[in-house]
Amino acid sequence: MNTIPATTTVAIVGAGPAGLTAGIALADAGVDVLLLDRLAEGANTSRAAVVHARTLEVLEQFGLADEMRENGIVVPHFVMRDGERAIARISFDDLPTKYPYTLMIGQETTEAILLARLEKAGVQVHRPYEVTGLTQDGSGVTLGYTGPDGAGSVRADYVIGADGMHSKVREATGIGFTGATYQESFVLADVRMSWPDPRDQVGLHLSPEGVTVVAPLPDEQGDRYRIVATIAEAPEHPNLADVQAILDARRPASQVKVHEVLWSSRFRVHHRLADHYRAGRVFLAGDAAHVHSPAGGQGMNTGIQDATLLGTLLARTAQGEPDLLDTYETTRRPVALGVVTFTDRITRMSTLRPAPARFLRNLLISTATRIPKVRRAIAYRIAELDNR
């Protein structure tokens, strides 16, 4: 028996962080919402692992900020190194926010917290349902799907496409996704290892071999870390020897010892931005609207902030308030453009290979970050507090 209703006020496609957040915002406002996801169950791998101050401020309105903190690890410092030498140290602990830190927490944990909150609001995620197309007119959107009970359709007043980089919703609307792909592969791994740096910092490590980010993850043993590294070519699932070789080449004097690879993947990174965030009654949020380098951990944070605003605007419109839906694109697309530009600059700066260019880069960074106002501005930008 088909459990999908024939009609709804807002249909959300995709149950990642953006889709779940939009669902919470709508359900809390009493709006009828339907959430579909193509996966049989939620993702059990850790992709995004950073939640910044602005996102915690946004999640506070849903009563989730404290729960997030309890399940993560507070990291108040960001350190940039070339080999063993620290060339910049950025601290978040004096930022004007209740959350003066970066919170390291796996995306699977973030999604579980959001899902539990959504279910508490009375909304279930329907799985696995794949969108097959959509048509819209002046009064609503007909969304086609296939699922466990075969093909069907639902009529919605509005649709949110939060279905990732390869968004079926975006493709169905014909909205372009302008951008390009970086040449390097990226290795992503969660490991247990002996690491010399304190667990109150995220490290960005520069070297001729590539850039490596090492960040602590919450763990009772205190030896779990997230590693993101650029590499010319990487195996599909990097093993312990692969990760050890990366760290040996980029921190050779530290005698790092990887004990276990808990999960790993290889991926290509794109920097793309949807040409529009709205097509009639259809809206985009999260990775369906913007993808970019993982530098700075901005992606999931931007998506959650997208979804909070969009859910709020749709709820107000559904309740008969003046239509402010056009302000979603004019507010959030410039933010994403700034994120794409910011992360692209960090990535290109971090992956410089020629020795003269690396020397000048390091000199510029170390000189500039001696200035307190510069350090504070960088911290403010990474924390996404300029998105208030």
Buried (B, 14 or more C-beta within 10 A) or exposed (E): EEEBEEEBBBBBBBBBBBBBBBBBBBBBBEBBBBBBBBBEEBEEEBBBBBBBBBBBBBBBEBEBBEBBBEBBBBBBBBBBBBBEEBBBEBBBEEBEBEBBBBBBBBBBBBBBBBBEBBBEBEBEBBBBBBBBEBEBEEEBBBBBBBBEEEEBBBBBBBBBBBBBBEBBBBBBBEBEBEBEEBEBBBBBBBBBBEBEBEBBBBBBBBBEBBBBBBBBBBBEEEBBBBBBBBBEEBEEEBEBEBBBBBBBBBBEEBEBEBEEBBBBBBBEBBBBBBEBBBBEBBBBBBBBBBBBBBBBBBBBBBBBBBBBBBBBBBBBBBEEEEEEBEEBBEBBBEBBEBBBEBBBEBBEBBBBEEEEEBEEBBEEBBEEBEEEEBBBBBBBBBBBBEBE
